[in-house]
């Protein structure tokens, strides 16, 4: 269903979501399909009696029927979740769970904004703006990961609820009732300096870096159209954004550059991949098939997503659409092709859509600084 919808998006067809919920097969044998065959019974040759015969009639009939039942997911609640932009915490949690940052940001961030008090540079992750958008975006994310060591770290804290409590107060019914609440809402008891208090853990993540260089500078010199992006030329990772930094330091340097981004929705992710697939399938001749990959060295490229028409079996994940087969290759190490990881991420997003429909849509999320 996921790969098929990417192909549908490439052909500018509407997305379609349905589940096959059951099949029923019925076979029976009875009926008619026969022949009549005469057999001599008595009389005839060398007999004074006339020839008498008996006949056998064999008949049969076969019938086969199958019933399929499917359920459509195209309801208001489903599409509300599908089109709701993801939260910052959702994106960060995917990276925390093991998805590569360039997969998560490559698919689900619609832009990167480098800014300070003097202005901003917006790099749009839009395949329709190939040279001044998609390419520099993917190159910058790749460098933030490879040279900047971009990752996610847990900065969860505990928050005290109400005043400190004595041992006697802790045993009162109102406090005990709070401790017996559902696990996701219940506080826990903490003791400091002989006093008790109710605290609740707040789960938070943040982007952090482990840069290769001692001064934290990242060389964006090879980014396409680098001259258009003034804040990339001398970009440095702030000490407060290094993984493991104890405290977020406030910088008064007006030249310090922060980064923020706008998260996409799951539906926008399908349309985004459809635009890339349209180039690769020859539906849009503006960009060549091989040019959809980032050059990693003189001979190799890395494809965030790559789909083929009528691919060679069996090392491909394929789907049929309008009489043709479309497929993605499998790259277990993820060195040259992120397609299978992209589909896995989309599958997880689809599973979360029922949760996303009840969450407010975020406007912008901070990557570093700000």
C-alpha positions in Angstrom: 0.0 0.0 0.0 2.8 2.4 0.9 4.9 1.9 -2.3 1.8 1.8 -4.4 0.8 5.3 -3.1 4.3 6.6 -3.9 3.8 5.4 -7.5 0.3 6.9 -7.6 1.7 10.2 -6.4 4.3 10.1 -9.2 1.5 9.9 -11.7 -0.4 12.7 -9.9 -3.1 10.2 -8.9 -5.0 10.5 -5.6 -3.7 8.5 -2.7 -5.8 5.5 -1.8 -5.8 3.5 1.5 -7.8 0.3 2.1 -7.3 -2.9 4.0 -8.2 -6.5 2.8 -10.0 -7.7 5.9 -11.0 -11.2 4.8 -11.4 -13.8 2.0 -13.9 -16.7 1.7 -13.7 -19.5 -0.9 -16.4 -22.0 -1.8 -15.9 -25.1 -4.0 -18.6 -27.6 -5.1 -18.9 -30.5 -7.5 -22.3 -31.5 -9.1 -24.1 -30.9 -12.3 -23.9 -31.7 -15.9 -21.3 -32.4 -18.5 -21.9 -35.9 -19.8 -22.1 -38.4 -22.6 -24.4 -41.4 -23.5 -22.5 -44.7 -24.5 -24.4 -47.8 -25.8 -23.3 -51.3 -24.7 -24.5 -54.6 -26.3 -26.8 -56.5 -24.0 -28.3 -59.5 -25.9 -29.3 -60.6 -29.3 -27.8 -59.5 -32.5 -25.1 -61.5 -34.4 -25.7 -65.2 -34.6 -28.8 -64.9 -32.4 -32.4 -65.2 -33.4 -33.2 -62.3 -31.1 -32.8 -58.7 -32.2 -29.8 -56.7 -30.9 -30.6 -55.1 -27.5 -28.4 -52.5 -25.8 -28.0 -50.6 -22.5 -26.7 -47.0 -22.2 -24.6 -45.3 -19.5 -24.9 -41.6 -18.8 -22.1 -39.8 -16.9 -22.5 -36.1 -15.9 -20.6 -33.7 -13.7 -20.5 -29.9 -12.9 -17.9 -27.9 -11.1 -18.4 -24.4 -9.5 -16.0 -22.1 -7.7 -16.6 -18.8 -6.0 -14.5 -16.5 -3.9 -15.6 -13.6 -1.7 -13.2 -10.8 -0.8 -14.0 -8.1 1.8 -12.0 -4.9 2.2 -12.3 -1.9 4.5 -11.6 1.6 3.4 -9.6 3.9 5.6 -10.6 7.0 3.7 -12.6 8.7 6.5 -12.4 12.1 8.1 -10.4 11.0 11.1 -7.9 9.1 9.1 -7.2 12.0 6.7 -7.0 14.5 9.6 -4.1 12.5 11.0 -2.6 11.9 7.6 -2.5 15.7 6.8 -1.5 16.9 10.3 2.2 18.1 10.4 4.3 16.0 12.7 5.5 17.3 16.0 9.2 18.0 16.7 9.2 15.3 19.4 7.9 12.7 16.9 10.8 13.3 14.5 13.3 13.3 17.3 11.9 10.1 18.7 12.3 8.3 15.4 16.0 9.2 15.4 16.3 8.1 19.1 14.8 4.7 18.0 17.5 4.2 15.4 16.4 5.8 12.2 19.3 7.7 10.5 19.0 11.5 10.8 19.4 12.0 7.0 16.5 9.6 6.5 14.2 11.4 9.0 15.1 15.0 8.0 15.4 14.1 4.3 11.8 12.9 4.2 10.0 14.8 6.9 11.6 18.3 7.1 10.2 20.7 4.5 13.1 23.1 4.9 16.1 24.2 7.0 16.3 27.8 8.1 19.7 29.2 9.2 19.2 32.5 11.0 20.4 35.1 13.5 19.6 38.7 14.3 20.8 39.8 10.9 18.5 37.7 8.8 17.9 34.2 7.6 18.7 31.7 4.8 15.9 29.3 3.8 16.8 26.0 2.1 13.7 24.4 0.8 13.5 20.6 0.6 11.4 20.7 -2.6 12.2 18.4 -5.6 10.4 20.8 -7.9 13.2 23.3 -7.0 16.0 20.9 -7.7 19.2 23.0 -7.9 18.3 25.8 -5.5 16.3 23.6 -3.0 16.4 19.8 -2.9 20.1 19.4 -3.7 21.6 21.9 -1.3 19.1 20.7 1.4 20.2 17.1 1.1 23.9 18.1 0.9 23.6 20.3 4.1 21.9 17.5 6.0 24.5 15.0 4.9 27.3 17.3 6.1 25.6 18.0 9.4 25.5 14.2 9.9 28.9 13.2 8.5 31.0 16.2 9.6 28.9 17.6 12.4 28.0 14.3 14.0 24.3 15.3 14.3 22.3 13.1 16.6 19.6 13.2 19.3 20.1 13.1 23.0 17.7 12.6 25.8 17.4 15.7 28.1 14.4 14.4 30.1 13.9 16.1 33.5 11.7 15.7 36.5 9.2 18.4 37.5 7.9 18.8 41.1 4.2 18.8 41.5 3.0 20.9 44.4 4.8 21.6 47.7 7.0 19.3 49.6 5.2 16.7 51.7 5.8 15.1 55.1 5.6 11.3 55.6 2.1 11.7 57.2 0.9 13.8 54.4 2.1 11.3 51.9 -0.2 8.6 53.3 -3.4 10.7 52.9 -6.0 9.4 50.5 -5.7 12.3 48.0 -2.0 11.6 47.5 -2.4 7.9 47.3 -5.1 8.3 44.7 -2.7 10.4 42.5 -0.1 7.7 42.8 -2.6 5.0 41.6 -3.5 6.9 38.4 -2.7 5.4 35.0 1.0 4.9 34.4 1.3 7.6 31.8 -0.3 10.2 34.2 0.9 9.0 37.6 3.6 11.0 39.4 6.2 9.3 41.5 7.6 10.0 45.0 11.0 11.6 45.4 12.8 12.4 48.6 15.4 15.1 49.1 16.8 16.4 52.4 14.3 14.3 54.4 11.3 15.8 52.6 9.0 14.1 50.1 7.6 15.5 47.0 5.6 14.3 44.0 7.5 14.6 40.7 6.7 13.7 37.1 9.2 12.9 34.4 9.1 15.0 31.3 10.4 13.2 28.2 12.4 15.6 26.0 15.0 15.2 23.3 17.2 17.7 21.5 19.5 17.8 18.5 23.2 17.7 19.4 26.5 17.4 17.6 29.9 15.7 17.8 31.8 17.7 15.2 35.0 16.4 13.6 36.9 19.6 14.1 38.0 21.1 17.4 36.4 24.5 16.7 33.1 23.0 15.6 33.3 24.4 12.1 31.6 22.6 9.2 32.8 23.1 5.7 29.8 23.7 3.4 32.0 24.8 0.5 30.8 22.0 -1.9 27.1 22.7 -1.4 25.4 23.6 -4.6 25.0 27.4 -5.1 26.8 28.0 -1.8 27.1 31.7 -2.6 23.3 32.1 -2.2 23.5 31.0 1.5 25.6 33.5 3.5 25.1 31.8 6.9 26.6 28.5 5.6 30.0 30.0 4.7 31.4 30.2 8.3 29.0 28.0 10.2 30.2 26.7 13.6 28.6 24.4 16.1 28.1 26.2 19.4 29.6 24.6 22.5 26.1 24.5 24.1 25.0 22.3 21.2 27.7 19.7 21.7 26.3 16.3 22.8 26.5 16.0 26.6 26.7 19.8 27.3 25.5 20.3 30.8 23.6 23.5 30.3 22.2 25.5 27.5 24.3 28.6 27.3 22.7 31.8 26.2 24.9 33.5 23.6 25.0 37.2 23.2 26.9 37.0 19.9 24.7 38.5 17.2 26.7 36.5 14.6 25.8 33.1 16.1 23.6 31.1 13.7 20.7 29.0 14.8 18.8 26.4 12.8 15.1 25.6 12.7 12.8 23.6 10.4 9.2 23.0 9.5 8.0 19.3 9.9 5.9 17.7 7.1 2.8 15.6 7.4 2.7 11.9 6.4 0.6 12.9 3.3 3.2 15.5 2.3 5.8 12.7 2.6 4.0 10.6 -0.1 3.7 13.6 -2.4 7.4 14.5 -1.9 8.5 11.0 -2.8 6.2 11.0 -5.8 8.0 14.1 -7.2 11.3 12.3 -6.9 9.9 9.1 -8.5 8.5 11.2 -11.4 12.0 12.1 -12.3 13.3 8.5 -12.0 10.4 7.1 -14.1 10.9 9.6 -16.9 7.6 11.4 -16.2 9.4 14.7 -15.6 12.4 15.1 -17.9 13.8 18.2 -16.0 16.1 16.0 -13.9 17.9 12.9 -15.1 17.4 9.6 -13.3 20.9 9.3 -12.0 21.0 12.9 -11.0 18.4 12.2 -8.3 21.2 10.8 -6.2 23.8 12.8 -4.3 27.3 12.2 -5.5 29.4 10.7 -2.7 32.6 10.3 -4.7 33.8 10.2 -8.3 31.9 7.0 -9.1 29.1 6.5 -6.5 25.9 8.2 -5.5 23.5 8.0 -2.6 19.8 7.9 -3.3 17.4 9.0 -0.5 14.7 7.1 -2.5 14.9 5.3 -5.8 12.1 3.4 -7.7 12.4 1.4 -11.0 9.7 0.3 -13.5 9.8 -3.5 -14.1 12.8 -4.1 -11.8 14.7 -7.4 -11.9 13.7 -10.0 -9.3 14.2 -11.2 -6.6 16.2 -8.7 -4.6 13.5 -6.0 -5.0 10.3 -5.0 -3.2 7.7 -4.6 -5.9 4.1 -3.5 -6.4 1.8 -3.8 -9.4 0.1 -0.6 -10.8 -1.8 -0.2 -14.0 -0.3 -3.3 -15.6 3.3 -2.6 -14.7 5.6 -3.5 -11.8 7.5 -0.9 -9.8 10.1 -1.7 -7.2 12.8 -0.5 -4.9 16.2 -2.2 -4.3 17.3 -3.4 -0.9 20.5 -2.0 0.6 20.9 -3.5 4.1 23.8 -1.3 4.9 22.2 1.9 3.6 25.4 3.0 1.9 23.9 3.8 -1.5 20.1 3.6 -1.2 17.7 4.6 1.6 14.5 3.5 -0.1 13.7 0.6 2.2 14.3 2.7 5.3 12.1 5.4 3.8 9.2 3.0 3.4 9.7 1.6 6.9 9.5 5.2 8.3 6.3 5.9 6.3 4.8 2.6 7.6 5.5 3.8 11.2 4.0 7.2 10.4 0.8 5.5 9.1 0.6 3.5 12.4 0.8 6.8 14.3 -1.9 8.6 12.3 -4.7 7.9 14.7 -2.6 9.6 17.5 -1.5 12.5 15.3 -5.1 13.5 14.5 -5.6 14.7 18.1 -2.4 16.7 18.2 -2.1 20.4 17.3 -0.1 21.1 14.2 3.3 22.7 15.0 4.4 25.7 13.0 8.1 25.5 13.3 10.6 23.4 15.3 14.1 24.4 16.5 17.0 22.3 15.4 19.8 24.1 17.2 20.1 27.5 18.9 17.2 29.9 19.0 
